[in-house]
Amino acid sequence: MRKPQNHILVIFGASGDLTKRKLIPALADLHKQELLPEKFSVLGLGRTKLSDDQFRENMKAGISEFSSKKEGAFDDFLKRLYYYSFNTKEGSEYKGFKERLLALDKETGSEGNFIFYLATPPSMYSLVPRFLADQGLNWSEHGFRRLIVEKPFGHDLESAKKLNRELLEYFREEQIYRIDHYLGKETVQNLLVTRFSNNIYEPLWNRNYIHHVEVTSTEDIGVEGRGGYYEESGALRDMVQNHLLLLTSLVAMEPPALINAESIRNEIVKVLQSLRPIPKDEVEKYVIRGQYTEAQMRGKQVRGYRKEKGVDPKSRVETFVAMKFFIDNWRWAGVPFYIRTGKMMPTRVTEIVIHYQPTPHHLFADDPAIIRQQNQLVIRIQPDEGLLLKFGMKVPGAGFRVQDVNMDFHYSELGDTYLPSAYERLLLDCMLGDPTLYSRGDAVEAAWKFIDPILQAWKEQPCIKVHGYPAGSWGPEESDDLIEGNMTWRYPCKNLSDGLYCEL
Ligand code: BG6
């Protein structure tokens, strides 16, 4: 495997949670697999005053708790971590930071290659690039300069456009890496392999054979102390605008000409640009929002969203969204896409369900009203990652009774195959200069363009209902009405093949 060039990874917001829980454990895992360059170091930045040793000690705790490869010592990795404290909001303080960075570069032999990671509150996303540029750190003839921007990328279409413009003033698009950690998930990338390396799926992957597509991503936890952030965000911004629309794009995209950043990202953006806009006055017909209320969950009393810390007791922020929409292009004309996400649901699951058209003539249905011969392909992103195909089989014995059976593959069957974490994969890709799994500016804007009218309708029309749903349930009953006919959502269990009933 190709190793990245020597470099320094500079983390803005290094005393925050993301650095400790995700970034440093992922880097420690890369170190264990010997995937980091020989001369690599991390320079953590933040206002909190810490010595290098104190920073290392804090990160050690993060690695012990959150890294995948905990066994063995990682002292030699910790020696690669450094810390510099300054006020990152103050342009005048960047001179001192630059001096520290260049000194470290000399000391460690990083050859003037820097990646800047913005793990800060979003208000810093436009400030830091400007201050870096003031110090001439945004470009160099000799080394690479890259910028990783965490989510949320904007709050709506206008702010996302503004942020793109601001970043592009100081960095070129090829230098900007916008993270959506869902693309770093192994099973999300496998969507491309499933579709484009097998001839059995692709010929059926269109409006002629697919009845509808369902994308579900639920969690069995609440806002976990992030009430303040969530009040500003809600499920539509937090999960739908980015992760769920990205999953939809990978399901719906055309085969790229090549597996490279340009080709794949071109196809993703084409899907996002083909989403049929939901008119503001029809939002209630296509989008159901909900909020969890107090209930018993697995024998424990769980408080409602409005009682969470940092949440307005009268909050109308949604913790659940289910929606129906169409992709107006040749392949998908008329095929409904249903997507849903929620907090405090019965289980944590992310999956895509392809519902095939029923057979044209129902030879074996006992009751013609029940269309049995409807195959499903379940692509399980997490947990119990894998693939499941549901099809009809003859029940042995007299007559022609048909029963649905499962054919399944679980990643866990691959024995000692290691599934890298999303951040591991994405950090390594950025180090290698490969932006394929990062979002391009135009894709982020196209996703916001689709979401914006929904946000506006909710803001302008308070009569649009926020449905309460008891914590531990599958969300408001009204979300079932989105799906026409006698069909419902799949109510998945934690285990891929266990049908209807769920762990409660
Ligand atoms: C984040 C959201 O982007 O994704 C969180 O901000 C959510 O609210 C998380 O919990 C879910 O990610 P994962 O990888 O656990 O499915």
Boltz pocket constraint, residues with backbone or C-beta under 6 A from the ligand:
constraints:
  - pocket:
      binder: B
      contacts: [[A, 151], [A, 219], [A, 238], [A, 239], [A, 350]]
      max_distance: 6.0
